[in-house]
């Protein structure tokens, strides 16, 4: 239990010797004596100055829940202070604290050693706890599979996939591995190839190069913006074209939130079945429309992942075959076009790929979507 009786007059220095977010939550209670220069202030405003490591909304919730006592009695948010009062703040565990708990769940682990783990995430699984999803996430499953990950930031997670995007992710198992992977991501040396089904006939291979930021009309979405966003680069290759859709491959050069989904929408070829950025009225046959409805999530799969192994220094590469739902949609699209050759879960026949496929020198970075 901590006993704090004074604070600095400089807001930035309040209780500088204490880490309330760590120590106090462990000890569960803080005792405070209200300084005289806070006389006349409301309790909620005074607490925000005394405990700057906690948000105002969190402190207000504690007061309303009766977790703050003033002179041994339940305090009220608007109560005015005179100085010298004794406050007792009972720390309530945050959602974030409660969220980092192990939860056993099946994990499709493609590769694992002492340094890294590569897994194939199914659609519908949230990667990291956040508002509305404080449990049942990939992070919870990772902690159950490997408890030592609790010692790493974000349990070793270094990049994310959207909830309804399936496919490959790499997770670090040691601090050194996490540092190496983060540096590789920052240097854009981690290669991430996605397979997707897009609306319409994508006419040619090319690159989408824009700024992406928050949608000014809807803060819950991302959008291509003219100013204030972060540069985002996606290379697009067409694998097959059908009557109403295209099977494409997308290589990420950057890793912005919803990058592929936003870029394909910007190119007027949004992902099939994308509930946020897609076009639910995209014209197609009834058979295709039904297959898209059955998909019930954006047709996007992280198919290939390569990086430099943090321990061996060797470049390693992994592939995850298309999940059954996207495979089914492609089968319907191929059948409708009279394509009789069987469709593998990885891809239909396509031109050989090499390291030069996504060479920046082959594209005009000034253009959003260009022909090779």
Protein Blocks (a to p, Z undefined) as FASTA:
>chain_A
ZZdfbdcfblklgoklbcfklmmmmnopacddddfklgoiafklmmmmmmmmbcfklmmm
mmmnopaceehiacdfklccebhiacdddddddfklmmmccdddddddfbdcfkbccddd
dehiafbgcehiaghiaklmmmmmmmmlmmpghhhpabdcdfklgcjddddfbfklmmmm
mmmmmnopaccddddddehjdfbgcdddddddddfkbmkbccddfehpacdddddddfbd
cfkbccdddddfbdcehklmmmmmmnopacehiaklmcfkbccdfklmmmmmmnopacdd
dfbccdddfklopacdddddddfklmmmmmmmmmmnopabdcdfkbccdddddfklmgfk
lpcfkbmbdcZZ
